[in-house]
Amino acid sequence: MGRIAVVEHFCVDDTIRDMIEHDKSSAELQRYIRYSGYTDIRNDMLKKLLQEITSLQEVSRITD
């Protein structure tokens, strides 16, 4: 298998900026980020595993 990028990415929008300015907890920030469509590394790797783009060993190596 070749190499593929595995990344976590989210855009800081006005809502996140406002939450940060008002000292919202990390749990609140994470909840909003997930709600807005964010995919974490574990879920991205599992998706790539199901698409047979990567191996179970690679998923374990990256996410453990």
C-alpha positions in Angstrom: 0.0 0.0 0.0 1.1 3.6 -0.7 1.1 6.4 1.8 -2.0 8.4 2.7 -2.5 11.5 4.8 -4.3 11.1 8.2 -5.3 14.4 9.6 -7.7 16.1 12.0 -9.0 19.4 10.7 -11.7 21.9 11.7 -12.3 25.5 10.8 -12.5 28.1 13.6 -15.7 29.8 12.8 -17.4 32.7 14.6 -19.2 30.3 17.0 -15.9 28.7 18.1 -14.2 32.0 18.3 -17.0 33.3 20.6 -16.8 30.1 22.7 -13.1 30.6 23.2 -13.5 34.3 24.1 -16.1 33.3 26.7 -13.9 30.6 28.2 -16.2 27.7 27.4 -15.0 24.3 28.5 -13.1 22.0 26.3 -16.0 19.5 26.5 -18.4 22.2 25.2 -15.9 23.1 22.4 -15.6 19.4 21.4 -19.4 18.9 21.4 -19.8 21.8 19.1 -17.0 20.8 16.8 -18.4 17.2 16.5 -21.9 18.6 15.9 -20.5 20.8 13.0 -19.2 17.8 11.1 -15.7 17.3 12.4 -14.2 13.8 12.0 -11.5 12.7 14.4 -8.5 10.6 13.5 -9.9 7.3 14.8 -13.1 7.7 12.7 -11.2 8.8 9.7 -8.9 5.8 10.0 -11.8 3.4 10.4 -13.4 4.8 7.3 -10.2 4.2 5.4 -10.0 0.7 6.8 -13.5 -0.1 5.5 -12.6 1.3 2.1 -9.5 -1.0 2.2 -7.2 2.0 1.9 -5.3 1.1 5.0 -4.7 -2.0 7.3 -6.0 -2.8 10.7 -2.3 -2.8 11.9 -1.9 0.8 10.7 -5.2 1.9 12.3 -4.0 0.4 15.6 -0.6 2.0 15.3 -2.0 5.5 14.7 -5.0 5.5 17.1 -3.6 3.6 20.1 
